[in-house]
Amino acid sequence: MRHFLTILSHEVRTLLFNPSTYVAAVLFLGVMGFIFAGILDAYSRAPQEAPPAAVFFQLFWIPVFFMVPLLTMKSLAEERRLGTLETLLTTPVTTTEVVLGKFGAAYLLYLAMWACTGGFHYVLHYYARDARFLDAGPLIGGYAFIALSGLLFIALGVLASALTRSQSVAGILCFTLLFVLIIGLRFLGDSALLQQETLASVRGTVESLQIFTHLEDFTRGVVDTRQVIFYLTGSTLALIFSILGVEAKLLHG
């Protein structure tokens, strides 16, 4: 892993010079700002039970669906399309270092974008001067969830990019994987099919994988080690499959 940091720094610079990065950043901050303004408007009309931070993070999936594909779709697909990936791997660099370097760069940028939203809460606290608007528990828990779940989301984006030469196909595939993981499992858990007694074990497994349930636990200050293991294991497996996918594509042209 000697060349990991070199690849990571190169990929960070590449992302910073990539127009799609700034498109993702503008869309992300615009959408999250609009959501935050809507939350404040609701609080100004009537008292709410949940703190603003908890409501804010409940809509995390909206920007994730477009931000993660934009950050990751070019990572490996474009390299393979241009033939630069094969050239890179002829140097003393391993496939693992390349994949992890691209994953790390996208993940750092993902965290940086979410960190910018902290300014929303600071401005609210500064002008409202009301401690109730800046509940540290949901805020810290929400950002901890964002950091942990982001590992899996970005890893899935890298996996999608490793399976094709087309950026657009990689973006669509990433969106599909995220949709199935976040929304699909929620609908599956609520489906009448799994309410049968014979499928109780399957229902329990699906319920334990509910992303929204994980978010609610984190914002309440409950950290379940099973959830942590789920995200760490899922991201690790996605990266392993990404490495294997790149090597398989190179072997078969």
N, C-alpha and C positions, 0 to 999 in steps of 0.2 A: 504493500500500500504506500510505497514511497512517493508515487506521483499523484496521489489523491488530492492533496492540497493545491498542487499546480493546476490540475484539471478543474478543481472547484473554483479557484480564482478566475480562471479563463472563462468558465461557464457563467459566472456572475457578471463579468464584464460583457459577455455576449448578450446576456439577458437585458442588461442595462442599455445596450445599444440597439435592442430589438424593438421596433415600433409596436408589436403586439403586446409587449410588456406594459407600455404606457397606455395602450388602449384598455388593457385589463385593469390597470390601476385607476384610470379615470372612471371607468364603468363601475368598478368596485366601490370607490369612495362616493361616487354619485348616488348609487343605489343605497348604500348603507346610510348616507346622509339623509336621503329621502325617507328611509325607514325610521331613522332616529327622530326626524322631525315629526313624523306621523305619531310616534309613541308619545312625544312631548305634547302634541296636540290633544291626544286622548287623555293624558294626565291633567291637562289644563281644563278639560270639560267636566271631569268627574274623578273622584278618588279611585285608585286602582289597588288591588290587593298585592300584586307582584311588583317588585322594584323594577325600574326602567331597564337595568342591566339584564335581568332575567328575561324580560320580553324581547330585548334587543337580540340576544343570542338565540332565541327560538327560531329566528328567521335566517340562521347562518347558511342554510342550504341554498338560498336564492343566489347569492354571489358565488358560492362554491361551484355551482353548476356551469358557470361560464368562465370563472377565473382559473380554475385548475386546468381545464382543457387548453386555454390560451397560454398558460405557463409551461405546459409539458408537451404539447402536440408536436413541437418542432425539435425536441431534445434529441431523439434518435432517428425519427422518420426522415427528417431533412438531411441528416448526416448520411443515411443510407441512400437516399435519392441522389445526392450529389457525389457519392462514392468516397467521401472524405472519411467515413468511419473505417473502411478497410485500410485506408492509408494510415490513419491514426493507430490502428491496432498492429501495424507492422513495426512500430516503434516499441521500445521497452515499456509498454503500457498494457496492463491486463484489461480484459472486458469488465471485470468487477470494478476496477478503478474508474473506468469511463462511466459506467452506469451509476455508481455511487456519487461520482462528481456531478453529474447532471441532476441526479435526484437532490443532492445537497443544495445546489444552487437554486433550484426551483422552490425547495422547501424554505430556504432562508428568505427568498423574496415573498413567499406566501406569508411568512410570519411578519415581515416588515409591513406588508399591506394591512394586516389585521392590527398591528401595533399602532398604525396611524389612527385607527378608530378610537384609540384611547383618548385622543384629543376631544372627541365629542363629549365624553363623560366628564373630562376636566373642565371644559367650558361650561357645561351645565352646572357643575358644582360651584364654579367660580362666580357665576352670575346669580344662581338661585340662592347660594349660601345656605343651603339646607342639607344637612348630613343624610337625610332620608333618600335624597336623589343619588347618592353615591355610596351604596351599600357595598362594602369591601368584599363580603362573602360571595355573592353572585358574580361580582366583577372578576375576582381572582379565579373562581371556579370556572367561569365562562371562558376566560382566556386559556386556562389550563386545558380545558376540553378542546379548544381550537388548536392548540399546539399538539396535543396528543392525536386527535383525529386527523389532523393535517398530514401526519406521517403516512397514514393509510391512503388518504385521498391523492396525495402527490405520487405515492408509489404506484397506484392504479393508473395514473396518468402516464407515468414513465413506461409501465407495462404496455399500455395501449400504443404508445409511440414505438415500442420495440417490435410490435407485431406487423407493422406496415411501413411502406415507403411514402405514403401520402399523409401530409399534415391534416388535411380535411378529414380523412378516414380516421386518423388517430384521435382527432378532436371529437368526432361523433361517437367513436367507440368509448372514449373516456367518459363522455356525458352519459352514455348508456350504462356503463358500469356504476357510476355514481348514483344514477337514478334508481337502479335496481337495489343498490345497497341502502340508500337513504329512504326512498319513497316506497320501493317495491316491497321491502321487508315489512314496512309498517302496514301496508294494505294486506299482505299475506297474514300477518299476525291477527288482523281484525276479520279475516274471512271466515265465513260460516263453516268451511271445510275443516278447519283446524279446531273447531269447537267440539268435535266428536271426542268421546272419551278414549277411544282407541288410539287417537293421535295426540294424547296428552304430552308425551315426551317430546314429540316434534314441536308442539306448540310452545313448550317450555324453552326449547332451544331457540326458536324464532324470537320469542319474547326477550331472551337474553341478548340477542343481537340487535335490538332496536336502538338505532342511533339517537333518537329523540329521548328515549328513556335514559341513556347515558348522559345526555346533556342535562336533563332535569336533576339527575343525581349530583353531577358536578356543581351545578349552580346552587344546590342545597348544602354543599360542603361534604357530600358523601362520595368517597373515592373507593370504588370496588376494584380489588386487584384483578378480578376476572376481566373487567373491562379494559384495564391497562394491558393485560396479557393479550387480549383480543386484538387491540390496535397494533401492538408491537409485533405479534406473530403474523398478522395479516400483512403489514407493511414488509416484513422480512420475506414472506413467501412471494409477494408481488415482485420484489426486487430480485429474488432468486429466479423466478420465471422470466423476468426481463433479461437477466444475464444469459439464461439458457436460450431464450428466444433470439437474442442477438447472435450468439454463437451458432445456432442452428441455421439462421439465415445466411451467415457467412460461409458455412460449410456447403450449403446448397445453392449459393449464389443468389 
